[in-house]
Amino acid sequence: MTMALSETAQQLLEIANELEAAAKHVITAHVHFSGGEVPRGCAHVLALEGHILRVRHLLDDIQLRHAEHARP
């Protein structure tokens, strides 16, 4: 496996882990909002956004690397 493929594979695993963590925050936020605990729910929404941002950065990196090797 080339270094680029290995790096992409690792980043995809990181993305999966980030998305799993994000999903847990969504569920926790749901529980807090359902219980009227708005500040706690908002804190988990912020954590969710952080995970989504991390995924976006990982995907950006993969896309940039792919563009370097793609033929028009």
N, C-alpha and C positions, 0 to 999 in steps of 0.2 A: 504494500500500500504506500502511495506517495505521501510525503509530508503534508501536502495540501489536503488530501483526502482524509488523512488521520486527524488533522486539525478540525476539518468540517464534521467528521463523525463525533469528535469530542464535544464540539459546540452544540450539535444536535442533542446529545445527551444532556448537556447543561440546559438547553431550552426545555426539554421534557421535564427536568427537575424544577425549573422555574415555574412552568405552567402548573405542575402539581401543587407547588406551594401557593401559587395564585388562587387555584381552585379552593384550597383550604381556607384562605382568607375570605373568599366570597361566601362560603358557607358560614364562617364565623360571623361575618358582617351581617348576614341574613338573620342569624340567631339574635344578635344584639339589637338590630333594628326592630325585629319582631317583639322583643321584650322592652322596647321603648328606651333602650340604652344608646342614644344617638352618638354621644362622644366616642364610646367604645366601637360602635359600628363604623364611624368615620375613620378611626385609627386603622381599622382593618382595610378599609377602602384605600387609604393611602399606601398601606403595605402592598396591596394588590397592584396599584399603579406602579410601584417600584419594581415589582416582578415583571410586569408588562414592559416597562422601560428597558429592563435588562434583556428581555427577549428581543425587543426591537433592535438593541445594539448588537446582539449576537447575529441576528438575521442580516443586519446591515453589513457586518463584517463578512459573512458568507457571500452575500451578493457582490460585494466589491471584489472579493477573491475570484468569484466565478466570472465576473466581467473581464478580469485580467486574462483569462484563458479562453473566453468565448470567441468564436469566429463569427464575423458579421455575414 
